[in-house]
Structure formats: structure tokens, C-alpha cells
């Protein structure tokens, strides 16, 4: 199974973003992650590259093998336990792109709950470290600072995912009401 980044890149290439620069400017991906992902996808036969053009640029297109992988593998990521917000959003996007807004919404709600649990664990660990801190900062002081910030970030990401899931739920409800009215 491909990574969520590789599947996301495949989806973006299928959507017409054909160069690393387009993936950067139109999908927010860094060149540092995009170029190696495209190289792996090309090596595995999921994308093909054009001949080099100006400034050694190449345009990528998805292959039949890549399209099949995208269709087959995206939903396997819905059951993964991820804490990185970019990975979470890529997986949610893939579900939405495949037409499964409900799976997208549920994944965000479930992941938000998981992030809240992780934030609690990080806070507890930060509290244990704080109890041992001395007057002079040492290595554990940095770990304490980091755990505290990681816990706050996880909590914030959970709130954002809950908000997004609610917005998607409202869109689904609105669409269902409109479909019932047209019957």
C-alpha cells in the first residue's frame, strides 16, 4: 500500500497538477517531499514523466496502474492511527475526493477523539517531567517544553477536525434535504 502522501500526490496528478511546482503552489506540498514521492511513484510505475523540458522540468501523468492503486488503496488509510495533521488531512481529502464525504467526516471525528487521548497522555507526561525539573534547565527541561507544546497542538488539531467534520455534516444534511425536496 502506498503512503498517504503518495496517494495524495497521485490524486493531485490525476486532477491535472503535473509538475512539482504545481503541486507546491496549488496543493501546498513542499518540493522536498513532492520530488522524492514522484520519484518513488515513477519507479513503481504509478506515474510516468515526460521528457525534460525547460529548466529540466518534467510533467507527470498518472498511469493505469497508478489509477488502480489510488482507487484500491485510499480507504485502507481510514483505519490508520495518525497524529500528523498533514497526513490526517490528506486521508480525509482522499475520502472526499472518492465521493465518500461520510467516511471523510467520520475519519475526522474519530481522529479528533484519538488526538484528544494523545494530548492527555502528553500532558500527563509533561506534568511528570515538570515535577522533576530543577532550578537550572537541563535536557529534561526541553523535553518538558516540547511535550507541553505537542499536547496543546494535538488538542488544537482535534478541535479543528471536529469543526471541519461538523461543516461536512452540515453539507451532507443540506444535500440530503435538497434531494428529498426534489422527489
PENORJO-V478563 format. One record per pair of residues at least 12 apart in sequence whose C-alpha atoms are under 10 Angstrom apart, sorted by the first residue. I is the first residue (numbers start at 1). J is the second residue. D is the distance in Angstrom with one decimal. If there is no record, write none. Layout:
i:I j:J d:D
i:I j:J d:D
This chain:
i:1 j:69 d:8.0
i:1 j:70 d:9.5
i:1 j:72 d:9.1
i:1 j:73 d:6.2
i:1 j:74 d:8.8
i:1 j:76 d:8.2
i:1 j:77 d:9.2
i:2 j:40 d:9.9
i:2 j:41 d:9.0
i:2 j:69 d:8.0
i:2 j:70 d:8.6
i:2 j:73 d:7.2
i:2 j:74 d:8.5
i:2 j:76 d:9.7
i:2 j:77 d:9.4
i:3 j:37 d:9.3
i:3 j:73 d:9.2
i:3 j:74 d:9.1
i:3 j:77 d:8.4
i:3 j:87 d:9.1
i:3 j:91 d:9.8
i:4 j:73 d:9.3
i:4 j:74 d:7.6
i:4 j:76 d:9.7
i:4 j:77 d:7.1
i:4 j:86 d:9.4
i:4 j:87 d:6.3
i:4 j:88 d:8.6
i:4 j:89 d:9.5
i:4 j:90 d:6.4
i:4 j:91 d:6.2
i:4 j:92 d:10.0
i:4 j:94 d:8.7
i:5 j:29 d:9.4
i:5 j:33 d:8.4
i:5 j:34 d:8.4
i:5 j:37 d:7.4
i:5 j:38 d:10.0
i:5 j:86 d:8.8
i:5 j:87 d:7.1
i:5 j:90 d:7.1
i:5 j:91 d:8.7
i:6 j:33 d:9.6
i:6 j:34 d:8.6
i:6 j:36 d:9.6
i:6 j:37 d:5.9
i:6 j:38 d:7.6
i:6 j:40 d:8.4
i:6 j:41 d:7.1
i:6 j:46 d:9.6
i:6 j:70 d:9.2
i:6 j:90 d:9.9
i:7 j:37 d:9.5
i:7 j:41 d:9.3
i:7 j:46 d:9.8
i:7 j:66 d:8.8
i:7 j:67 d:9.6
i:7 j:69 d:8.1
i:7 j:70 d:6.0
i:7 j:71 d:9.4
i:7 j:73 d:8.0
i:7 j:74 d:6.8
i:7 j:77 d:9.9
i:7 j:90 d:8.5
i:7 j:91 d:8.7
i:7 j:94 d:7.9
i:8 j:27 d:9.6
i:8 j:29 d:9.9
i:8 j:37 d:10.0
i:8 j:70 d:8.6
i:8 j:74 d:8.8
i:8 j:87 d:9.4
i:8 j:89 d:9.9
i:8 j:90 d:6.2
i:8 j:91 d:7.8
i:8 j:93 d:8.2
i:8 j:94 d:6.8
i:9 j:23 d:7.8
i:9 j:27 d:9.1
i:9 j:29 d:8.9
i:9 j:33 d:10.0
i:9 j:34 d:7.5
i:9 j:37 d:7.6
i:9 j:38 d:7.5
i:9 j:41 d:8.9
i:9 j:47 d:9.8
i:9 j:62 d:9.7
i:9 j:70 d:9.9
i:9 j:90 d:9.5
i:10 j:37 d:9.4
i:10 j:38 d:8.5
i:10 j:41 d:8.1
i:10 j:46 d:7.7
i:10 j:47 d:7.6
i:10 j:60 d:9.7
i:10 j:61 d:8.6
i:10 j:62 d:6.6
i:10 j:63 d:9.4
i:10 j:66 d:6.9
i:10 j:67 d:7.7
i:10 j:69 d:9.0
i:10 j:70 d:6.9
i:11 j:62 d:8.5
i:11 j:66 d:9.2
i:11 j:67 d:8.3
i:11 j:70 d:7.1
i:11 j:71 d:9.6
i:11 j:74 d:9.9
i:11 j:93 d:9.6
i:11 j:94 d:7.6
i:11 j:97 d:8.3
i:11 j:98 d:9.6
i:12 j:26 d:9.3
i:12 j:27 d:7.6
i:12 j:61 d:9.8
i:12 j:62 d:9.4
i:12 j:94 d:9.9
i:13 j:38 d:9.7
i:13 j:47 d:8.3
i:13 j:59 d:9.3
i:13 j:60 d:6.8
i:13 j:61 d:6.0
i:13 j:62 d:6.2
i:13 j:63 d:10.0
i:13 j:66 d:10.0
i:14 j:47 d:9.5
i:14 j:60 d:9.3
i:14 j:61 d:6.9
i:14 j:62 d:5.8
i:14 j:63 d:9.1
i:14 j:66 d:9.2
i:14 j:67 d:7.9
i:14 j:70 d:9.7
i:15 j:61 d:9.6
i:15 j:62 d:9.5
i:16 j:59 d:9.9
i:16 j:60 d:9.0
i:16 j:61 d:7.9
i:16 j:62 d:9.3
i:17 j:59 d:8.7
i:17 j:60 d:8.1
i:17 j:61 d:8.6
i:18 j:49 d:9.0
i:18 j:50 d:9.8
i:18 j:58 d:8.1
i:18 j:59 d:4.9
i:18 j:60 d:4.8
i:18 j:61 d:6.4
i:18 j:62 d:9.1
i:19 j:34 d:9.4
i:19 j:35 d:9.2
i:19 j:38 d:9.4
i:19 j:49 d:9.3
i:19 j:57 d:7.6
i:19 j:58 d:6.5
i:19 j:59 d:5.0
i:19 j:60 d:6.2
i:19 j:61 d:9.2
i:20 j:32 d:9.6
i:20 j:33 d:9.5
i:20 j:34 d:6.2
i:20 j:35 d:6.4
i:20 j:37 d:9.9
i:20 j:38 d:8.2
i:20 j:57 d:8.7
i:20 j:58 d:8.6
i:20 j:59 d:8.3
i:20 j:60 d:8.8
i:21 j:34 d:9.1
i:21 j:35 d:9.6
i:21 j:57 d:9.2
i:21 j:59 d:10.0
i:22 j:59 d:9.8
i:23 j:35 d:9.7
i:29 j:86 d:9.8
i:38 j:60 d:8.3
i:41 j:62 d:9.2
i:41 j:63 d:9.9
i:41 j:66 d:8.1
i:42 j:60 d:8.7
i:42 j:61 d:9.6
i:42 j:62 d:9.2
i:42 j:63 d:9.4
i:42 j:66 d:9.4
i:44 j:65 d:9.1
i:44 j:66 d:8.9
i:45 j:62 d:8.9
i:45 j:63 d:7.1
i:45 j:64 d:9.0
i:45 j:65 d:6.8
i:45 j:66 d:7.0
i:46 j:61 d:8.7
i:46 j:62 d:6.1
i:46 j:63 d:5.4
i:46 j:64 d:7.4
i:46 j:65 d:5.4
i:46 j:66 d:3.8
i:46 j:67 d:7.5
i:46 j:68 d:8.9
i:46 j:69 d:7.8
i:46 j:70 d:9.2
i:47 j:59 d:9.9
i:47 j:60 d:6.3
i:47 j:61 d:5.4
i:47 j:62 d:4.4
i:47 j:63 d:5.2
i:47 j:64 d:8.6
i:47 j:65 d:8.2
i:47 j:66 d:6.2
i:47 j:67 d:9.0
i:48 j:60 d:5.6
i:48 j:61 d:5.5
i:48 j:62 d:6.5
i:48 j:63 d:6.6
i:48 j:66 d:9.5
i:49 j:61 d:6.6
i:49 j:62 d:9.0
i:70 j:94 d:8.9
i:70 j:98 d:9.4
i:71 j:94 d:9.6
i:71 j:98 d:7.8
i:74 j:90 d:9.9
i:74 j:91 d:7.3
i:74 j:92 d:9.6
i:74 j:93 d:9.9
i:74 j:94 d:6.4
i:74 j:95 d:7.1
i:74 j:98 d:8.5
i:75 j:91 d:8.2
i:75 j:92 d:9.7
i:75 j:94 d:8.1
i:75 j:95 d:6.9
i:75 j:98 d:9.2
i:75 j:100 d:9.7
i:75 j:103 d:8.8
i:75 j:104 d:9.8
i:76 j:91 d:9.5
i:77 j:90 d:9.8
i:77 j:91 d:6.5
i:77 j:92 d:9.2
i:77 j:94 d:9.4
i:77 j:95 d:9.4
i:77 j:107 d:9.5
i:78 j:91 d:6.8
i:78 j:92 d:8.0
i:78 j:94 d:9.6
i:78 j:95 d:8.2
i:78 j:103 d:7.9
i:78 j:104 d:8.3
i:78 j:106 d:9.1
i:78 j:107 d:6.2
i:78 j:108 d:9.4
i:78 j:110 d:9.6
i:78 j:111 d:9.4
i:79 j:107 d:8.1
i:79 j:110 d:9.6
i:79 j:111 d:9.6
i:80 j:107 d:9.6
i:80 j:111 d:9.2
i:81 j:110 d:9.5
i:81 j:111 d:7.4
i:81 j:114 d:7.9
i:81 j:115 d:9.4
i:82 j:111 d:7.5
i:82 j:114 d:8.7
i:82 j:115 d:8.6
i:83 j:111 d:8.0
i:83 j:112 d:9.3
i:83 j:114 d:8.3
i:83 j:115 d:6.6
i:83 j:118 d:8.4
i:83 j:154 d:7.7
i:83 j:157 d:9.1
i:83 j:158 d:9.8
i:84 j:115 d:9.7
i:84 j:154 d:8.9
i:84 j:157 d:9.3
i:85 j:111 d:9.8
i:85 j:115 d:9.9
i:85 j:153 d:9.7
i:85 j:154 d:8.8
i:85 j:157 d:7.0
i:85 j:158 d:9.4
i:85 j:161 d:9.2
i:88 j:107 d:8.5
i:88 j:108 d:7.6
i:88 j:111 d:7.7
i:88 j:112 d:9.7
i:88 j:157 d:9.9
i:88 j:161 d:9.1
i:89 j:104 d:9.3
i:89 j:107 d:9.8
i:89 j:108 d:8.3
i:89 j:161 d:8.9
i:91 j:104 d:7.9
i:91 j:107 d:8.4
i:91 j:108 d:9.2
i:92 j:104 d:4.8
i:92 j:105 d:7.6
i:92 j:106 d:9.1
i:92 j:107 d:6.7
i:92 j:108 d:6.9
i:92 j:161 d:10.0
i:92 j:165 d:9.9
i:95 j:107 d:8.9
i:96 j:168 d:9.7
i:101 j:165 d:9.5
i:101 j:168 d:7.2
i:101 j:169 d:8.5
i:101 j:171 d:9.2
i:101 j:172 d:7.6
i:102 j:165 d:9.1
i:102 j:168 d:8.1
i:102 j:169 d:7.7
i:102 j:172 d:7.8
i:104 j:164 d:9.8
i:104 j:165 d:7.8
i:104 j:168 d:8.3
i:104 j:169 d:9.9
i:105 j:161 d:8.8
i:105 j:162 d:8.8
i:105 j:164 d:7.8
i:105 j:165 d:4.7
i:105 j:166 d:7.7
i:105 j:167 d:8.9
i:105 j:168 d:6.3
i:105 j:169 d:6.9
i:105 j:172 d:9.7
i:106 j:162 d:9.8
i:106 j:165 d:7.3
i:106 j:168 d:9.8
i:106 j:169 d:9.4
i:107 j:161 d:9.3
i:107 j:165 d:8.6
i:108 j:158 d:8.5
i:108 j:160 d:9.3
i:108 j:161 d:5.5
i:108 j:162 d:6.8
i:108 j:163 d:9.3
i:108 j:164 d:7.7
i:108 j:165 d:6.0
i:108 j:166 d:9.6
i:108 j:168 d:10.0
i:109 j:158 d:8.3
i:109 j:159 d:9.6
i:109 j:161 d:6.6
i:109 j:162 d:5.8
i:109 j:163 d:9.1
i:109 j:164 d:8.9
i:109 j:165 d:6.2
i:109 j:166 d:8.8
i:110 j:158 d:9.5
i:110 j:161 d:9.3
i:110 j:162 d:9.1
i:110 j:165 d:9.9
i:111 j:157 d:9.5
i:111 j:158 d:7.4
i:111 j:161 d:7.8
i:111 j:162 d:9.1
i:112 j:154 d:8.6
i:112 j:155 d:8.3
i:112 j:156 d:9.4
i:112 j:157 d:7.2
i:112 j:158 d:4.1
i:112 j:159 d:7.0
i:112 j:160 d:8.3
i:112 j:161 d:5.8
i:112 j:162 d:6.3
i:112 j:163 d:9.8
i:112 j:165 d:9.5
i:113 j:155 d:9.5
i:113 j:158 d:6.9
i:113 j:159 d:9.4
i:113 j:161 d:9.4
i:113 j:162 d:8.8
i:114 j:154 d:9.4
i:114 j:155 d:10.0
i:114 j:158 d:8.2
i:115 j:151 d:8.9
i:115 j:153 d:9.4
i:115 j:154 d:5.6
i:115 j:155 d:6.6
i:115 j:156 d:9.1
i:115 j:157 d:7.5
i:115 j:158 d:5.7
i:115 j:159 d:9.4
i:115 j:161 d:9.7
i:116 j:151 d:8.6
i:116 j:152 d:9.7
i:116 j:154 d:6.7
i:116 j:155 d:5.6
i:116 j:156 d:9.0
i:116 j:157 d:8.8
i:116 j:158 d:6.2
i:116 j:159 d:8.8
i:117 j:151 d:9.7
i:117 j:154 d:9.1
i:117 j:155 d:8.9
i:117 j:158 d:9.8
i:118 j:150 d:9.4
i:118 j:151 d:7.4
i:118 j:154 d:7.2
i:118 j:155 d:8.5
i:119 j:147 d:9.1
i:119 j:148 d:9.0
i:119 j:149 d:9.6
i:119 j:150 d:7.4
i:119 j:151 d:4.3
i:119 j:152 d:6.9
i:119 j:153 d:8.0
i:119 j:154 d:5.4
i:119 j:155 d:5.8
i:119 j:156 d:9.4
i:119 j:157 d:9.9
i:119 j:158 d:9.2
i:120 j:151 d:7.0
i:120 j:152 d:9.5
i:120 j:154 d:9.1
i:120 j:155 d:8.5
i:121 j:147 d:9.5
i:121 j:151 d:8.0
i:122 j:144 d:9.5
i:122 j:146 d:9.5
i:122 j:147 d:5.7
i:122 j:148 d:6.9
i:122 j:149 d:9.0
i:122 j:150 d:7.1
i:122 j:151 d:5.2
i:122 j:152 d:8.9
i:122 j:154 d:9.1
i:123 j:144 d:9.4
i:123 j:147 d:6.9
i:123 j:148 d:6.1
i:123 j:149 d:9.0
i:123 j:150 d:8.6
i:123 j:151 d:5.7
i:123 j:152 d:8.3
i:124 j:147 d:9.2
i:124 j:148 d:9.2
i:124 j:151 d:9.3
i:125 j:143 d:9.7
i:125 j:144 d:8.0
i:125 j:147 d:7.2
i:125 j:148 d:8.5
i:125 j:151 d:9.6
i:126 j:140 d:9.9
i:126 j:141 d:9.7
i:126 j:143 d:8.0
i:126 j:144 d:5.1
i:126 j:145 d:7.7
i:126 j:146 d:8.4
i:126 j:147 d:5.5
i:126 j:148 d:5.6
i:126 j:149 d:9.3
i:126 j:150 d:9.6
i:126 j:151 d:8.6
i:127 j:144 d:7.9
i:127 j:147 d:9.2
i:127 j:148 d:8.4
i:128 j:144 d:8.7
i:129 j:141 d:7.8
i:129 j:142 d:10.0
i:129 j:143 d:8.0
i:129 j:144 d:5.8
i:129 j:145 d:9.4
i:129 j:147 d:9.1
i:129 j:148 d:9.9
i:130 j:143 d:9.7
i:130 j:144 d:6.4
i:130 j:145 d:9.0
i:130 j:148 d:9.7
i:131 j:144 d:9.9
i:132 j:144 d:9.9
